[in-house]
Amino acid sequence: MDTKLKNRRKLGLFLAAVTILGAAFFMIYNYHTIYRKAVSEAQKTYTTSLSDREYLESFLEFSYVLYNQEISSKTGEAKMSQEEISDAAEVWMEDYEALYPYLDYRIEDGSGAVLGRSTANTGKGLADDSFKEYAFGMVLTYDEHGDPDVKVVKSSEKTTQSIALRKIIDNWSETVEDAAGGELKTPKNRTYIYGMKKNGIEQYLNQWYWFGDEAPNDAWYMMLACMAAVGVAAWILAQSDTLGIGGRKLFQQPFEIVFIVAVTGLGLLDNKLNWIVTRTKGRPGAMDAAIWIAAFAVTYWAASCVSEIQKTGVRKYVTERTLLWRMWKTLRKEAPAAAERVGRDSGRLYRKVKEMAHRLYQTITDIDFTDKSSKAILRIVLVNFIILAVTSIFWFYGIMALIIYSVILYFILKKYFNEIKKNYHRLLEATNEIADGNLDVEIDENLGVFEPFKEEIEKIQTGFKKAVDEEVKSQRMKTELVTNVSHDLKTPLTAIITYVNLLKMEHDPERQKEYIDVLDRKSLRLKALIEDLFEISKASSRSVNLNIIEMDIVNLFKQVKLEMEEKITEANLDFRLDIPEEKVIVALDGQKTYRIFENLIGNAVKYAMPHTRVYVKIAAEEGEAVFRMKNVSATELTFNPEEITERFVRGDSARNTEGSGLGLAIVKSFVEIQKGKFWIETEADLFKAEIRWKLVDKKDDIA
């Protein structure tokens, strides 16, 4: 028995599926026929629109706008500005602006002289007897009295357009009076020659008419017929107790839900039917199948749900299958208890309303109408009231609600404005204090909508403090720079002057030779100092020319050390090298990099403690070439590591050694212009210097 019941239900589901799929197939099968008819109807609409009165009138309107623009540019006549022309015929100006991009024209006076033409036109096709490049050609003439005459020279609808234009011209004076009120000047002794290409006509008309693929009424009738067939089939199948489909919970939904779903689905189909049946140009796809299966499935479901009326009767269906009836029963049941509660609470409600009214009266009497913020709020409330009153003009009781609403809105805005004003004044006080130089001002209050400004003010304070510190540091270093440059240039220069004077007075050849040797050393010292100054100046201004090549910094350092071996030996220093056997390739300028290593070694020779070791390490670490140098200073390291690389800053503040103070500054500049990083650290008397450059990518070399 159970097996037979299951088989009958399967049969019922099969019949329902066949019904839905059959209707969907029928719609899809007729897509090609519907599309062909849609194209045919669209073509008819396009042809009809070419003789439409509004379309043809736009050419006469166009001439009026052109003429008034023409005379407004002349002197000695009553002039109208562009704004006045627009105000006089607002609708005509809209039509003019819409037609302008697609229309070629030429303007002639009574003698045939050309007064103007469209800027995009070459003028070749706009003649009385030749419109070769155009699908539409018209000649519009106004005589000395301003009476128009029109001739359609070329058009696919020449006859019908000519007849329509004659009717338009017969009543044209009345049309002008209605549209412009006599404010626009009538063209006189003017000929307007118009030409439009086919695609221009289509694009212009598409602004006012739909020439796309329009779904004909056949598609609508087919859809309704299929829905009716599916609905009837669903009704019949639902009544069959043998098939057992109608008794399912899915088909026992409340009437209101069924009605809303069905109406919404039908509305969507009606609104999008054109797009659905014509978007694929008669070639349906999977999406079309899904749309129609879903549409007819909803139709089947709605018909099955409503078919319960036949089984239960109208009265029972209404009481059991409608939400409104259930709500009415619940309301009628709860009404006595609700009335009792209202009566019990009415006294309490009356007292609360009376108290609120008294409080409202007191607040209104305290309003200061001389306050600017109160006036601004009142203006906002009044404008809001007027807008809402206009929208509810046909609702009498809505005016009372608007009055209450406006009062509440006023006090809410008043409180909000006062809070904003208070927070704004606090913010203004803080900014004024900062402007007066108090960079430590704090804002502890909550600023409401201005709260984000608190963080921004703190950033400004930090930035100002940093700028002040930087400026103080800059001024101090400028002073020291001038002092140091003067000292370092004056020392060898003074010695040169002294020995030159001694040389003038000395007659002993041996003494003269000794003085000349001193002069030679001091002049070379002065030359080296000036060259260093030149180098650092060029590096700071980024005007150094680099000759970048791929080079091995290990080999370059060995070469520099070998050439400075004599100075290293004289300084009694022991260089300990930790360098790799393989090459460390970096893209650098060889001359500038040589100078970097030379200055670092020279710095160690001048300032390292004799009979100590200098440690040098070169390695490749994480895609970077790293150079490290460490040595013990002969004197106490009291300088700031961040300032030692500045120009003319030296480790020995007494300036007893023969340095220029530019060595490390040159190192830093040459490293940075070669896209490297250089920094110095000190630990007690231990001096550390480190340089990092990006390694050359070996993959690039292979490529």
C-alpha positions in Angstrom: 0.0 0.0 0.0 2.8 2.4 0.9 4.6 1.6 -2.3 1.5 2.5 -4.4 1.1 5.8 -2.5 4.7 6.7 -3.1 4.4 5.8 -6.8 1.3 8.0 -7.1 3.1 10.9 -5.5 6.1 10.5 -7.8 3.6 10.5 -10.7 2.1 13.7 -9.4 5.5 15.4 -9.1 6.4 14.2 -12.6 3.2 15.7 -14.0 3.9 19.0 -12.2 7.5 19.1 -13.5 6.3 18.4 -17.1 3.8 21.2 -16.8 6.4 23.7 -15.7 9.1 22.6 -18.1 6.6 22.5 -21.0 5.5 26.1 -20.4 9.1 27.2 -20.1 10.1 25.3 -23.3 7.1 27.0 -25.2 8.3 30.5 -24.2 11.9 29.7 -25.2 10.9 28.1 -28.4 9.1 31.3 -29.6 12.1 33.6 -28.8 13.1 33.9 -32.4 9.6 34.7 -33.6 9.2 37.3 -30.8 12.5 38.9 -31.6 11.8 39.2 -35.4 8.5 40.9 -34.6 10.2 43.2 -32.0 12.7 44.4 -34.6 9.9 45.0 -37.1 7.9 47.0 -34.6 11.0 49.0 -33.6 11.6 49.9 -37.3 8.0 51.1 -37.6 8.4 53.2 -34.5 11.6 54.7 -35.9 10.0 55.5 -39.3 6.9 57.1 -37.6 9.1 59.2 -35.3 10.8 60.9 -38.3 7.5 62.7 -39.1 6.7 63.4 -35.4 5.7 67.0 -34.8 8.0 67.5 -31.8 11.0 66.2 -33.8 10.4 68.5 -36.8 9.6 71.5 -34.6 13.0 71.2 -33.0 14.7 72.4 -36.2 12.6 75.7 -36.2 13.4 76.1 -32.5 17.0 75.6 -33.3 17.0 78.5 -35.7 15.4 80.8 -33.2 18.1 80.1 -30.6 20.9 80.5 -33.3 19.4 83.9 -34.4 19.1 85.3 -30.8 22.6 84.1 -30.0 23.8 85.8 -33.2 22.2 89.2 -32.5 23.2 89.1 -28.8 26.9 89.2 -29.9 26.4 92.4 -31.9 26.6 96.0 -30.7 24.0 98.7 -31.3 21.0 96.3 -30.9 18.8 95.1 -28.1 21.0 92.4 -26.6 20.0 89.3 -24.7 22.5 87.3 -22.6 22.7 83.5 -22.8 20.9 83.4 -19.4 18.1 85.6 -20.7 17.7 83.4 -23.8 17.5 80.3 -21.6 14.9 81.9 -19.4 12.8 83.1 -22.3 12.5 79.6 -23.8 13.8 77.0 -21.3 12.3 74.0 -23.1 13.6 75.2 -26.5 17.1 75.5 -25.0 16.9 71.9 -23.8 15.9 70.8 -27.3 18.7 72.9 -28.8 21.4 71.4 -26.5 20.1 67.9 -27.3 20.1 68.4 -31.1 23.4 70.4 -31.3 25.9 67.5 -31.1 24.2 65.6 -34.1 23.3 68.5 -36.4 25.5 70.2 -39.1 24.3 73.6 -40.1 25.2 76.7 -42.1 23.7 80.2 -41.7 23.3 82.6 -44.6 21.9 86.1 -44.9 19.5 87.4 -47.6 22.4 87.9 -50.0 23.8 84.4 -49.5 26.8 85.4 -47.4 27.7 82.8 -44.8 27.3 84.1 -41.3 28.1 81.0 -39.3 28.4 77.2 -39.4 28.7 74.3 -37.0 32.3 74.0 -35.8 32.5 70.3 -36.6 31.3 70.7 -40.2 33.6 71.1 -43.2 30.8 72.7 -45.2 31.1 70.4 -48.2 27.7 68.6 -47.7 25.6 71.6 -46.7 24.4 73.1 -50.0 20.9 73.6 -51.3 21.2 70.9 -54.0 23.8 68.5 -52.5 23.5 66.4 -49.3 25.6 63.5 -50.4 27.0 62.7 -46.9 23.7 63.1 -45.1 20.6 61.1 -44.6 18.5 64.2 -43.9 18.7 67.7 -45.5 16.5 70.7 -44.8 16.6 74.3 -45.9 14.7 76.7 -43.6 14.3 80.3 -44.9 12.9 83.4 -43.1 12.0 86.5 -45.3 12.3 90.2 -44.3 9.0 89.9 -42.3 10.1 86.8 -40.4 7.8 84.4 -42.1 9.3 80.9 -42.4 9.4 78.6 -45.4 10.9 75.1 -45.2 12.0 72.6 -47.8 13.0 69.0 -47.1 15.7 68.3 -49.6 16.7 64.8 -48.7 15.0 62.2 -46.4 13.6 58.7 -46.5 10.3 60.2 -45.3 10.5 63.4 -47.4 6.8 63.5 -48.4 5.3 63.0 -44.9 7.8 65.3 -43.3 7.0 68.1 -45.9 3.3 67.8 -45.1 3.9 67.8 -41.4 6.2 70.9 -41.6 3.5 72.8 -43.6 1.0 72.2 -40.8 3.6 73.3 -38.3 4.4 76.6 -40.2 0.7 77.5 -40.5 0.4 77.8 -36.7 4.0 78.7 -36.0 3.4 82.2 -34.7 1.0 80.9 -32.0 3.5 78.1 -31.1 6.3 80.8 -30.6 4.0 83.0 -28.5 3.1 80.0 -26.2 6.7 78.9 -25.8 8.6 82.1 -25.5 6.0 84.7 -24.7 7.3 87.0 -27.4 10.6 87.5 -25.7 12.7 85.9 -28.4 13.5 87.8 -31.6 12.1 86.3 -34.8 14.8 85.5 -37.5 14.6 87.8 -40.6 16.5 87.5 -43.9 18.1 84.3 -42.8 18.5 80.9 -44.3 19.4 77.9 -42.2 20.7 74.8 -44.0 20.6 71.6 -41.8 22.1 68.2 -42.4 22.1 65.1 -40.3 23.8 61.7 -40.9 21.9 58.5 -40.3 23.7 57.5 -37.1 23.2 61.1 -35.8 19.4 60.9 -36.4 19.2 57.6 -34.6 21.3 58.8 -31.6 19.2 62.0 -31.3 15.8 60.3 -31.5 16.9 57.6 -29.1 16.9 60.3 -26.4 13.1 60.7 -26.8 12.0 57.4 -28.3 12.9 53.8 -27.6 14.2 52.1 -30.8 15.7 49.2 -29.1 14.3 45.7 -29.4 10.7 46.1 -28.0 8.9 43.0 -26.9 5.6 42.9 -28.9 2.3 42.2 -27.3 2.6 38.6 -28.5 5.2 38.0 -25.8 2.9 39.3 -23.1 0.0 37.2 -24.4 2.2 34.1 -24.6 3.4 34.5 -21.1 -0.2 35.0 -19.7 -1.4 32.0 -21.7 1.4 29.8 -20.4 0.7 31.0 -16.8 -3.0 30.3 -17.2 -2.3 26.8 -18.5 0.1 26.1 -15.6 -2.4 27.5 -13.2 -5.2 25.3 -14.5 -3.0 22.2 -14.5 -1.9 23.0 -10.9 -5.5 23.4 -9.8 -6.5 20.1 -11.3 -3.5 18.2 -10.0 -4.0 19.7 -6.5 -7.6 18.4 -6.4 -6.6 14.8 -7.0 -6.5 12.9 -3.8 -4.9 10.0 -5.6 -1.8 12.0 -6.6 -1.6 13.5 -3.1 0.2 16.7 -4.1 -2.2 19.3 -2.7 -1.9 18.2 0.9 1.8 19.1 1.2 2.7 21.8 3.6 4.4 23.8 0.8 1.0 24.3 -0.8 -0.8 25.4 2.4 0.7 28.9 2.8 -1.3 31.9 3.9 -3.2 33.8 1.2 -1.4 37.1 1.8 2.0 35.6 1.3 0.9 33.8 -1.9 -0.6 37.0 -3.2 2.5 39.1 -2.5 4.9 36.6 -4.1 2.6 36.2 -7.1 2.1 39.9 -7.7 5.8 40.7 -7.2 6.8 38.0 -9.6 4.3 39.1 -12.2 5.4 42.7 -11.8 9.1 41.8 -12.3 8.3 39.8 -15.4 6.1 42.7 -16.8 8.9 45.2 -16.1 11.7 43.1 -17.5 9.9 41.2 -20.3 11.5 43.3 -23.0 15.0 42.6 -21.7 14.3 38.9 -21.1 13.0 38.0 -24.5 15.1 40.3 -26.7 18.5 40.6 -25.0 19.9 37.5 -26.7 18.5 38.5 -30.2 16.3 35.4 -30.4 18.9 32.9 -29.2 17.9 31.7 -25.7 20.5 30.4 -23.2 20.6 28.7 -19.8 19.7 31.9 -18.0 16.4 32.1 -20.0 15.6 28.5 -19.1 16.2 29.3 -15.4 14.0 32.5 -15.5 11.0 30.8 -17.1 11.3 27.6 -15.0 11.3 29.8 -11.8 8.4 32.0 -13.1 6.2 29.0 -13.9 7.2 27.2 -10.7 5.9 30.2 -8.7 2.8 30.2 -10.9 2.2 26.5 -10.2 2.8 27.0 -6.4 0.4 30.0 -6.2 -2.4 28.2 -8.1 -1.9 25.1 -5.9 -2.1 27.1 -2.7 -5.3 29.0 -3.8 -6.9 25.8 -5.1 -7.5 24.8 -1.4 -10.6 27.0 -1.6 -12.4 24.3 -3.7 -11.7 21.7 -1.0 -12.4 23.7 2.2 -14.9 26.3 1.0 -14.5 30.0 1.0 -15.5 30.6 4.7 -13.1 27.9 6.1 -10.3 29.1 3.7 -10.6 32.6 4.9 -10.6 31.7 8.6 -7.7 29.2 8.3 -5.5 30.5 5.5 -5.5 34.3 5.9 -3.3 36.3 8.2 -5.7 39.2 8.4 -8.4 37.0 10.0 -6.0 35.6 12.5 -4.9 39.2 13.4 -8.6 40.2 13.8 -9.3 37.3 16.1 -6.3 38.1 18.3 -7.2 41.8 18.4 -10.8 41.1 19.4 -9.7 38.8 22.1 -7.2 41.2 23.6 -9.3 44.4 23.2 -11.2 44.2 26.6 -8.0 43.7 28.5 -6.3 46.5 26.6 -9.2 48.9 27.3 -9.0 48.1 31.0 -5.3 48.8 31.0 -5.8 52.1 29.2 -8.5 53.2 31.7 -6.2 52.3 34.6 -3.2 54.2 33.2 -5.2 57.2 31.8 -4.8 59.2 35.0 -1.0 58.6 35.1 -0.7 59.5 31.4 -2.7 62.7 31.9 -0.3 63.8 34.7 2.8 63.1 32.7 1.4 65.0 29.7 0.6 68.0 31.9 4.0 67.9 33.4 5.7 67.8 30.0 3.5 70.7 28.7 4.5 72.8 31.7 8.2 72.0 31.2 7.8 72.8 27.5 6.2 76.2 28.3 9.0 77.1 30.7 11.6 76.2 28.1 9.9 78.2 25.3 9.7 81.3 27.5 13.5 81.0 28.2 14.4 81.1 24.5 16.7 84.0 23.6 15.7 85.1 20.1 18.5 87.6 19.9 21.1 84.7 20.0 22.5 84.0 16.5 22.5 80.2 17.0 18.8 80.4 18.1 18.0 82.4 14.9 19.8 79.9 12.8 18.0 76.9 14.4 14.7 78.7 14.0 15.3 79.2 10.3 16.1 75.5 9.9 13.0 74.5 11.8 10.8 76.9 9.8 12.1 75.7 6.5 11.7 72.1 7.6 8.1 72.9 8.7 7.2 74.5 5.4 8.5 71.6 3.4 6.6 69.0 5.5 3.5 71.2 5.5 3.4 71.3 1.7 3.9 67.6 1.5 1.0 67.0 3.9 -1.3 69.7 2.7 -4.1 67.2 2.2 -3.7 65.7 5.6 -5.4 68.0 8.2 -4.2 66.2 11.3 -0.7 66.1 10.0 -0.3 69.8 10.7 -0.6 69.2 14.4 1.9 66.5 14.2 4.2 68.8 12.3 4.0 71.5 15.0 4.9 69.0 17.7 7.7 67.6 15.5 9.1 71.0 14.8 9.2 72.0 18.5 11.0 68.8 19.4 13.4 69.3 16.5 14.2 72.9 17.6 15.3 71.9 21.1 17.3 68.9 19.9 19.1 71.2 17.5 19.5 73.9 20.1 21.2 71.5 22.5 23.4 70.1 19.7 24.4 73.6 18.5 25.3 74.8 22.1 27.4 71.7 22.6 29.2 72.3 19.3 29.7 76.0 20.1 31.2 75.1 23.5 33.6 72.5 22.0 34.5 74.9 19.2 35.5 77.6 21.6 37.7 75.2 23.6 39.3 74.0 20.4 39.9 77.7 19.4 41.5 78.5 22.8 43.9 75.6 22.4 44.9 76.6 18.9 45.4 80.2 20.1 47.7 79.1 22.9 49.7 77.0 20.4 49.9 80.1 18.1 51.2 82.1 21.1 54.0 79.6 21.7 52.6 77.3 24.3 53.4 73.9 22.8 52.5 72.0 26.0 48.8 72.9 26.0 46.5 69.9 26.8 42.8 69.3 26.0 41.2 67.1 28.6 37.5 67.6 27.7 35.6 65.5 25.3 35.1 67.6 22.1 32.2 65.6 20.6 32.3 66.0 16.8 35.6 67.8 17.1 37.2 64.9 19.0 39.3 63.8 16.0 40.9 67.3 16.0 42.4 66.5 19.4 44.7 63.9 18.0 45.6 66.2 15.1 46.5 69.1 17.5 48.8 66.7 19.4 50.5 65.9 16.1 50.8 69.6 15.3 52.4 70.2 18.8 54.8 67.3 18.2 55.7 68.6 14.8 56.2 72.2 16.1 58.4 71.0 18.9 60.5 68.9 16.5 60.7 71.8 14.1 61.9 74.1 16.9 64.5 71.6 18.0 65.7 71.1 14.5 65.9 74.9 13.9 67.9 75.4 17.2 70.2 72.5 16.2 70.5 74.0 12.7 71.4 77.5 14.0 74.0 76.0 16.4 75.6 73.9 13.7 75.7 76.8 11.3 77.5 78.8 13.9 79.9 76.0 14.5 80.3 75.5 10.8 81.4 79.0 10.2 83.8 78.9 13.2 85.3 75.5 12.1 85.7 76.5 8.4 87.4 79.8 9.5 89.7 77.9 11.8 90.6 75.1 9.4 91.2 77.5 6.5 93.0 80.1 8.6 95.6 77.7 10.1 97.4 76.6 6.9 96.9 80.0 5.3 98.5 81.8 8.3 101.4 79.3 8.1 101.9 80.0 4.4 101.9 83.8 4.9 104.4 83.5 7.8 106.8 81.3 5.9 106.5 83.4 2.7 107.6 86.4 4.8 110.5 84.4 6.4 111.5 83.2 2.9 111.8 86.8 1.7 114.2 87.7 4.5 116.2 84.5 4.6 119.5 84.2 2.5 120.7 80.8 3.7 120.0 78.2 0.9 119.4 75.4 3.5 116.9 77.5 5.4 115.1 78.6 2.2 114.8 74.9 1.2 113.3 74.1 4.6 110.8 76.9 4.4 109.8 75.9 0.8 109.1 72.3 2.1 106.9 73.7 4.8 105.1 75.9 2.3 104.6 72.9 0.0 103.0 70.9 2.9 100.8 73.7 4.0 99.6 74.5 0.4 98.9 70.9 -0.2 97.0 70.8 3.1 95.0 73.9 2.0 94.4 72.4 -1.4 93.1 69.1 0.2 90.8 71.1 2.5 89.3 73.1 -0.4 88.9 70.0 -2.5 87.1 68.2 0.4 84.9 71.2 0.8 84.1 71.1 -2.9 83.3 67.4 -2.8 80.9 67.7 0.1 79.2 70.7 -1.4 78.6 68.8 -4.7 77.4 65.7 -2.9 75.0 67.7 -0.7 73.5 69.4 -3.8 73.2 66.0 -5.6 75.1 67.3 -8.6 77.7 64.5 -8.5 78.0 62.5 -11.8 78.2 58.8 -11.0 79.8 56.1 -13.2 78.0 53.0 -11.9 79.5 49.6 -12.6 79.3 46.2 -11.0 82.4 45.8 -8.8 83.7 43.6 -6.0 84.0 45.7 -2.8 86.3 43.1 -1.2 88.9 43.5 -3.8 88.5 47.3 -3.8 89.0 47.5 0.0 92.2 45.3 -0.2 93.5 47.7 -2.9 92.8 50.8 -0.7 94.4 49.2 2.4 97.5 48.2 0.4 98.0 51.7 -0.8 97.6 53.1 2.7 99.8 50.5 4.3 102.6 52.9 5.1 100.3 55.3 7.1 98.8 52.3 8.9 102.3 51.1 9.9 103.3 54.6 11.1 100.2 54.7 13.3 101.2 51.4 14.8 97.8 49.8 14.0 97.0 46.1 13.4 94.2 45.6 10.9 92.3 42.4 11.4 90.2 41.5 8.3 87.2 39.2 8.3 86.4 39.1 4.5 84.9 36.3 2.4 86.8 34.4 -0.3 84.0 34.9 -2.8 83.3 38.2 -4.4 80.7 40.6 -3.0 79.3 42.4 -6.1 77.6 45.8 -5.8 76.6 48.4 -8.4 78.8 51.4 -7.4 80.9 54.3 -8.6 84.5 53.0 -8.2 86.1 56.4 -7.6 83.6 57.5 -5.0 83.7 54.1 -3.2 87.5 54.2 -3.2 87.2 57.6 -1.4 84.8 56.1 1.1 87.2 53.3 2.1 90.2 55.8 2.1 88.4 58.2 4.4 87.4 55.4 6.8 90.9 54.0 7.0 92.3 57.6 7.3 89.9 58.3 10.2 91.2 55.2 12.0 94.9 56.2 11.3 94.3 59.7 12.8 92.2 58.8 15.8 92.7 55.2 16.8 94.9 54.4 19.8 98.4 53.2 18.7 99.3 49.6 19.2 95.6 48.5 19.0 93.7 46.4 16.5 91.2 47.7 13.9 88.6 45.1 13.0 87.1 45.1 9.5 84.4 42.8 8.3 82.8 42.5 4.8 79.9 40.1 4.3 76.7 39.5 2.3 73.6 39.4 4.6 70.0 39.1 3.4 70.6 40.6 0.0 72.8 43.4 1.2 76.6 44.0 1.2 77.7 44.9 4.7 80.9 46.7 5.6 81.8 47.1 9.4 84.8 48.8 11.0 85.7 48.9 14.7 88.6 50.6 16.5 89.5 51.9 20.0 89.8 55.7 20.1 93.0 57.3 21.4 90.8 60.0 23.2 87.6 59.9 25.0 84.6 59.7 22.7 82.4 62.6 23.8 80.7 63.6 20.5 77.2 62.8 19.4 77.3 59.9 16.8 74.4 61.6 14.9 76.4 64.8 14.5 79.9 63.5 13.8 79.0 63.0 10.1 78.1 66.7 9.7 80.5 69.0 7.9 83.6 70.3 9.9 82.6 68.2 13.0 85.6 66.4 14.4 86.1 63.8 17.1 88.7 65.9 18.9 87.0 69.1 19.9 90.3 70.7 20.6 91.1 70.2 16.8 94.7 69.1 17.6 94.9 66.5 14.8 95.4 67.3 11.2 91.9 66.6 10.0 89.5 68.7 8.0 86.3 67.6 9.7 84.9 66.6 6.3 86.1 62.9 6.1 83.0 61.2 7.6 80.7 63.8 6.1 82.1 62.8 2.6 81.7 59.2 3.5 78.0 59.7 4.4 77.2 61.7 1.3 78.9 59.3 -1.1 77.2 56.3 0.5 73.8 57.9 0.3 74.1 59.2 -3.3 74.9 55.5 -4.2 71.6 54.4 -2.4 73.4 53.0 0.6 73.0 53.5 4.4 75.8 54.7 6.7 75.7 55.1 10.5 78.1 55.4 13.4 77.8 54.0 16.9 80.0 54.4 20.0 80.4 52.2 23.1 82.7 53.7 25.7 85.9 54.3 23.7 84.9 51.9 20.9 84.2 53.5 17.6 81.9 51.5 15.2 81.1 52.4 11.5 78.7 50.4 9.3 77.8 50.7 5.6 75.0 48.7 3.8 74.5 48.5 0.0 72.1 46.3 -2.0 73.7 43.4 -3.6 73.5 42.9 -7.4 70.9 40.2 -8.1 72.7 37.2 -9.6 69.6 36.2 -11.5 69.8 39.5 -13.4 73.4 38.6 -14.2 72.4 35.3 -15.6 69.7 36.9 -17.6 
